[in-house]
Amino acid sequence: MAANETRLLMLGAVKLFAPVNGYQIRRELISWEVEDWAHLRPGSIYSVLGTLARQGMLARHEVPEGSRHVAVYTLTPAGDGEFRRLFAAAVTAADRSSPTAFHTAVALLPLVPRADFLTWLTARIDTIAARRAGAAARYANAGAVPGHVAELAGLWERTDAVDESWCRALRARVAAGELHFAGERMDWRPDADDPGWQMHRDRAHYLRVLNLP
C-alpha cells in the first residue's frame, strides 16, 4: 500500500474512533479486510501509528489500566488537516493505475462533510470524462496504432467508463441526501454482540481519564 494511502487510512481510523489504542485499530481494520484490498499488513499498524505520532499528526497519551499503561491516540490539528488533504487528493486524482486511494476514501466517507465530498467527486467525474474524450479523439482511427495498443486503450476506456458511471450514480445518491456524512446523525447501529460496543465503552473511559470533551 502506498505511503499516502496508508496515512489516509490510519489517520481516518484514529479520527473515527479516537481516543483509541493500537490494538483496537488493528482489530477494527482487520474486520475491514484491509490486508486484501488495501495491502496493509496488520502487524505494521503499530509502526505507522508511532511514525504519525512522531510527525505530530497524532497525539499519544499514556493511560493507566491496572498495573500497566496503554498508548491511546487522538488526532492533532495537523493530522486533521493532513487527513483532509489526503482524502481530497484520493477522490479527485482518478488514478486508473492505483485505485486503492479512492477505495480508502470511500471507506471513510462519514468523516467528511457532504458538500465537500460532492465537490471532490464532481472533480473526479470531470477528470475521467475529459480523459475519455481525449482518448476517443486519439484512437478514433483504429488503424493509426498497432492492434495490441488499441486493445489496451479499449481496456482503459472500459475501466474509466465503469468508474465514471459508478461515480455519477454515487453523486446522485449523495445529492439526494443518502448515506451518512460528518455532522449528520447516523441511524445505523451494530448488533448487540458487536465488538465495537466494547470500543465504545473504552472510548468513554479514555475521554474521562484524559479529560477530553
Secondary structure, DSSP 8 states (H G I E B T S, - for coil): --HHHHHHHHHHHHHHH-SEEHHHHHHHHHHTTHHHHT---GGGHHHHHHHHHHTTSEEEEEEEETTEEEEEEEE-HHHHHHHHHHHHHHHHS--TT-THHHHHHHHTGGGS-HHHHHHHHHHHHHHHHHHHHHHHHHTSSGGGS-HHHHHHHHHHHHHHHHHHHHHHHHHHHHHTT-S--TTS-------TT-THHHHHHHHHHHHHHHT--
